[in-house]
């Protein structure tokens, strides 16, 4: 609303994009897909909220980037574009795909208490970007999840450093107490 107000009031040339859940390389390891990949690779429990019936629309990150580029270059100033992957799936189905792709047992799946107020479904209607700009996602989920799993297999050092907490040491060394106080306030003591 703030961006739209600047557009209307000061004629600031803006576009706004809203997207569904992204997945792919460099996805932070605390999120569903990378967490399940990392835990499965380490034969750790795969924590699934509730019964895993929460539905999300998944968009491969490179498709999202292409959509943003298209909006920047061809979108109408002042317009809002929704970017969706046309891949609505239950969380449990995604977890089972990952387990199967990695050759692991579904016995690793552990159901945990759902978060209070957790949305059952995130939906997005990307009709406008398709009709006005001709955009559709290029990556089918079956292909994107395989590419994502392969990326995590080939880049273990990146996510293992994050999981171990080593990446936090850099920020603590660079920013001292300011970062440590921020981190503890946000995530609790590690």
N, C-alpha and C positions, 0 to 999 in steps of 0.2 A: 504494500500500500504506500509505503514511503517512496519507493522508486516511481510508482505511478503518479504520486503527487508531484514529484519533481518534473516528470514528463509534462503533466497537465499545466503546472504553474509556470515552469521556466523553459518549457519546450526542450528539455534535455532528451537527446535521442537515445532511447533505451528500448530494449526488448527484454522480456522475462521468460525464462524457461523453468518448467517444473518437471521433474522426472520421477519415474518409479525406481525401485531398488536397483542399484547397480551391482555388478559382480565382475570379477576378472582380476588381472594382475594388480598387485600392490593394495588389495583390499585389506583393511586393517584386521589383524587376526582375532580380534574380539567379536567380529561379526559372524553371522550364521555360517556362511559357506566356508570361509577360511578356517574358522574354529573347528568345524566338522572335519575338514581335510587334515588339519594339524593333529587333532586328537585321534582320528582314525589311524594316521600314520604312526602315532606313538602308542596305539592300542589303549587309549584312555577312553573313559566314558564319553558318550556323545549326548550332552544335555539338551533335551527337547522340551520346550515349554508346553505345559498342559498335555494334550493328546497330539500335539503337532499339527492341529487343524487350522492354524492361522494361515491365511492366504496372502501371498505377495505377488506382485508383477515384477519379473526380473528382466533387466536390461543389461546386455553386455556393454562394458565400459567404452569400447571403441565405437559402438553404435551411438552411444550417448555423445561422444566427442564429435562424431560426424553430424549429429543433429544440431549441436551447439554451433558448429562452424556454419552450417546451412542457415540457421536463424540469424547469425551475425551478418552474413553476406546477403541473404535474400529475404529475411523476415521483415515484416512491416513495423516501422517504428511505433512504439507504444503498445504493441500487441503482446499477449501472453500465449505461450505454446506449451502444451503438455507433451512430454516425451515418454512413451511407454513401450515396453518390450513385447507385448502380446504373448506373455509367458506367465499367466497366473497359475501358481502352484501352491499346494500345501507344503508347509515346512517339512513335515515328516516325509513327503515324497522326495524332496530334495535331499534330505539326509540319506534316504535309502538309495538314491542314485549314486551319491558319493561313496557310500559303503560298497555298493556293487562295483563301481569303477575301480576302487582300490583293492578289491578282492578281500574285504574284511567281513566280519560277521555282524549281522544285525543285533546280536547279543550285546554289542557295545552301546546300543541306544538306551538311554536312561531318561525316563520322563520326570520332569521336575515341576514344581509349582509354578504356574503361570504368573507373570508380573501383574500387579494390580492395575486395572484399567487398560490392559494390553489390547490393542485393536485386533479384531479377528480378521479384518481384510483391509488391505490397501489397494485401492483401484484407481486407475487413471484412464482418461479417455483421450487418446492421441489422434482423434479424427481430424482435428483442425490442421495439425502439422502435415498430415498426409494429404488432405484436400487442398491446402493452400500452397504447400512447398514440395509436395511429392515425396516426402520422407517416409520410409518404412525401415524397421530394423533389418539388418542383413544377416545377423547371427541367430540361428535357431538355438534354443536352450541346450539341446543335446550336444551341439557342437561347442558352444561357449563353455559349458561346464567341463568338457574334456580339455579344452584349451586352458581353462583356469586350473584344473587339477595338475596338468602337466607343468604349468608355470610354477606352482607351489612345489612340485617335486624337483624342479630344476633350480629353485631359488630358496632352498631351505635356510641358508645362512641369514637371509634377509628377515624372514619371519621368526626364526629361532632366536635371533637377537632381540626382537621385540617381545616375544613370549618370556624370555629369560629376564627381561628388564634392563639389559645392557644399554639399550638405546636411551633409557632415562638417565644413565650416568653422564652421557654427553651434555644433556640439558642442565643437570645439576652442576657439572664442572663449569659450564658456560655462564649460567645464570644464578648459581648459588641458591641461597635460601628462597629467593623469589619463586623459582620453579618448584622447589620442594614443597613450599607452602601451597602453591597452586595445585600441584599434583595430589597432595594429601586431602585438600578441600574437595577435589573432584572425585578421586578414586579411593581414598583411604590409604593407610600406610601399606607399603608393599611388603 
